[in-house]
């Protein structure tokens, strides 16, 4: 296991330096600390970049947390807007139709899917927040580069 970690750390650093400057905007709330990327990565690379920071890709696992995020990023509470139109969240399909949070492997008990989502196309297995749609979720191909939010 230690050998795997030794090999993974340089790889994650390479991902960050190849895809962007590694810039994040920190946002702290009473409940959690966020880091908003200023560069885009495919979903798995975003997970690795968050892990390298000691964080995980954002899990929107409750209505209360969702309200805080909407207040921060839609209603202007963070005094910033999310870069781009979309940002990865930590939801992924473990098997067709079974969505889990990557950080905990727990099923999605709370969801905020847009109407018609997820659309269950077999190659579309990762979720993102659609910024212009008030942070409602959509599913997408995991290899698409998007901005992302890490949390701890």
Secondary structure as UniProt FT lines:
FT   HELIX           2..19
FT   STRAND          24..28
FT   STRAND          33..37
FT   HELIX           43..52
FT   TURN            53..54
FT   STRAND          56..57
FT   HELIX           63..73
FT   TURN            77..78
FT   STRAND          86..95
FT   TURN            96..97
FT   STRAND          98..101
FT   TURN            102..104
FT   TURN            115..116
FT   TURN            122..123
FT   STRAND          126..130
FT   HELIX           131..133
FT   TURN            134..135
FT   STRAND          136..140
FT   TURN            142..143
FT   STRAND          146..151
//
